[in-house]
Amino acid sequence: MSSDISLTDVVLGSAEWVQGDARRTAVGLDLDIEALHWGLQHNLLKASGDAHRRVTLYQGDVRFPISRAKLIAAAAAAHCCSHSLSDAFEKQTSLISEEEEGDEEDGEDDNDHDEEGNEEVTQAVAAGAGAAADIVCAFNYSCCCLHTRNDLVLYFQQVRQTLTDEGGIFAMDLYGGTSSECALKLRRRFENFMVKYYMVMHRSFVKLSMWMDVDLNT
């Protein structure tokens, strides 16, 4: 399974998927390094059994091939334990931040950073990232972050190339309905959750462009 651009759902969905069957593997791809880090610490490393060994995480843009993404946690390695995996992620996160800052001054050190950052995970079994997926998921309305037809087409092309030729499934959700096209406040409470409630605020909606300004507060 491949899980794309859905913030912490990328890691949570991958963890839940591999826990359902010992033969399952998952690849998570997201552009937000902080969301991936949070999901790793709170979902993947707490998964039962050897689930964390069968999930590979990448930071990258879903519009382009995963070969252009950064490997940040290759949990499929048999020698990786929860502690070393977390440490490797911390190290890679730091290196990515340094690299992004260095790009503005000097773009010649990219290879050095990549080699050093992947030092602890180069033996990981990340081959599954290049294999065809039976399922590709993009939940949490994440496709709505792609605002142009060109971006959507680029992403859908990547999804099609990722799915197995034998017949795969692409699952995504879309945001809509009459209440989505007007200003409103929606407050929901949860028991036994990290936050007691959250509030969704629709500040504006432009019907001509279907552009919406939404805030999520806890």
N, C-alpha and C positions, 0 to 999 in steps of 0.2 A: 504494500500500500504506500502511496505517496500522499502526504498531507501538505497543503500549500497555504501561504499567506493568511493565516487566521489567528495570529498572535499566539497566546498560550494554548489555544486549541490544537495547534500543530503538534506540540509535544504530548498533550493530554490524549488527543485522538490516537497518536502513534502508540503510546503506552497501553491504552485500552485495547487496541487492536492486537498487539503481540501477546497480551496476556490471555487472549481468547483461545490461542492454539500455539503449541510449542513449535509448529512449523512456520509460523508467520514471521515476516520481517517488515520493517517500515522505514521510510525515509521522510524526514521533516525538513521543509525549506521555508525560510522566512527572512525578511529583510531586516527585522528588528532584533538586534543582538541581545538587548535587555529582556525582551519577551522570551527568547529562546533560553536564556540563562535562568530566568525565573521558572520556566516550565521544566527545565532539567532538574533543578534543585527540588521543586515541590511535587513533581509528577513522576518523571522518569526514574530518578534515583530511589523513589519510594515504591516503585512498582514491585510486584511479587516475583519471586523466582529469578530467572535469568532474563527477564524482559528487557532490562537496560542493555543487554548484550546484543539484542536484535534490532536496535533502533539506531539509525545514523542521522545526525542533524547537520544541516548546512545553513549558512547565512548567504543569501543571494536574491537576485531578482527573478521572479517566476517567468518573466517574459523571455528569458534567455536560457540556453542549455545549462544544466546543472554542473557541467564541467567548468563553467565560469564562476561557480559559487565557492565559498570558503568552507572547507571541512572543519567543523568546530567540535564535534563529538562523535567519534566512531565507536559506538557502544557494542559493536558486534565482535570485538576482539576478545578472545577467550582469556587473555591475560589481564584484561581491564577489570578492576573492581570499582565499587562506587566511589571510594576515596580518590583513587588515581584518576578516574574519569572526571570527577569534579575539579581536581587540580589542573588537569589538562585543559578543561574548558576555561578556567580562570586565566590560565596562561595565554591561551589563544585569544580570549576577549581583550586582554591587556595589549597584546601585540596588534590586534586589529585596530584598536584605538590609536596606538602609536603610528601605525601605518597610514591611517586616514589623515592624521596631522602632518606626517612627513610628506604625503602626496602633494601638499600645497607648496612645499619648499623644494623637494627633490624626489623625482619619481624613479630614481635608479636603484633604490634599495628594496624594491618589491620582492624580488626573488629571495633575497637574504631573509626577509621577514617571514615569507611563506615557508622556507625550509626550516627555520628555527621554530615557528609556531606549530608546525605539524610533526615535530620531532618525536613527541610521545604517542602519536596516533598513526604513524605511517604503517605500522604492522597490523592495524585494525582491518577487519574484514568489511571494507566499504564497497566491495564489488557490486553489492545489491543496488547501489545508487544508480548504476548504469544499466541495470536490468529492467526489462519491461514490467510495468505494474499492472496488477489485476484491477486495482481501484485507485483513483485519484480523487481526493477530497479538497474542497475549498469552502469551508463553513464560516459562520459568524459574519455573513454578508461581505466577506472580504473582496469578492469580485467587484463590489461597488467602489473599491478604491481605484479601479482602472477606469478613468473617466473618458477616454477616447476610443473610438472604434479601432484604431490602429493598435492600441495597447491590448484591447480585448482579443483581437485576432492573433496577435503575437503570443498571448498566453494560451489561447485555445489550440494554437498550432503545437506549442510545447506539450500540452496535455495529450494531444493526439499521438505525438511521437513517443510519449512515455508509456501509453497504454499498450498492452500486449496485442498482437495481431490476431490472437485466437478469440478475442472478444473481451473487452474490459468495461468498467463502469466509471463514469465521471459524475461525481455528486457535488452539487453546490446549492446554496440557497440565495434567494433574492429578497430584497426588502421592498415592501409595497403595501397596497391597501389604501382605503380612503383616509384613514386616520394618519397615514404617513405623509399626507400632502397638506397638513395644516400644523400650526404651532400648538404644542401641547407639552404637558409634564406628566411623566409616567413614573410612579414610585413603586418599587417592589421590595418586599421583605423576604428574608431567608433565615431559616433556623440552621444552626450547626454549620455555618459557612464562614469564610474568612472576613466577610463584611456583613453587617446586620441588614443593610438595605442598599440599593442603588437607585439613582434617579436618571431617567433619560429625558432630555429636554430638546425639543425641536424648535429651534430659534427662527428658522426661515425655510421657505421652499419656493423655488422658481420653476413654475410649470413648463416654461418654454424650453429650458435646458435640463429640467429634472434635477437641479442642483439643490442639495439640502445641507443645512448647517445644524449638526447635532452634537450635543455634549453629553457625556456620561460621567456622573458624579457619584461618589460613595460617601 
